[in-house]
Amino acid sequence: MSELSKIEQYVIDQIRKIRNDKGFSQTKLSVYMGLSEKFVGNVESTKTSDKYNLNHLNKIAEILDCSIKDFFPNKPLI
């Protein structure tokens, strides 16, 4: 597996935090997204190369009732 960039890991971590705060399991979020039950778990795992794309991020923001901006840092990561 290729190592995730800092921004990719940041986005995954932010989504995980918001998902947990709103009471969504990995499976529930995956199903609401219309994807495989294991998709979110695969993205959050370091053992797969699955990643979110912009369409996923938009859908997750809709489902979790937040802004897509909530997934990104205020300043670029170095």
URWO-V612489 format. One record per backbone hydrogen bond with DSSP energy under -1.0 kcal/mol. NH is the residue of the N-H (numbers start at 1). CO is the residue of the C=O. Records with the same first field share a line. If there is no record, write none. Layout:
NH = CO, CO
//
This chain:
9 = 5
10 = 6
11 = 7
12 = 8
13 = 9
14 = 10
15 = 11
16 = 12
17 = 13
18 = 14
19 = 15
20 = 16
21 = 17
22 = 18
23 = 20
24 = 19
29 = 25
30 = 26
31 = 27
32 = 28
33 = 29
34 = 31
35 = 30
39 = 36
42 = 38
43 = 39
44 = 40
45 = 41
57 = 53
58 = 54
59 = 55
60 = 56
61 = 57
62 = 58
63 = 59
64 = 60
66 = 61
70 = 67
71 = 68
72 = 69
//
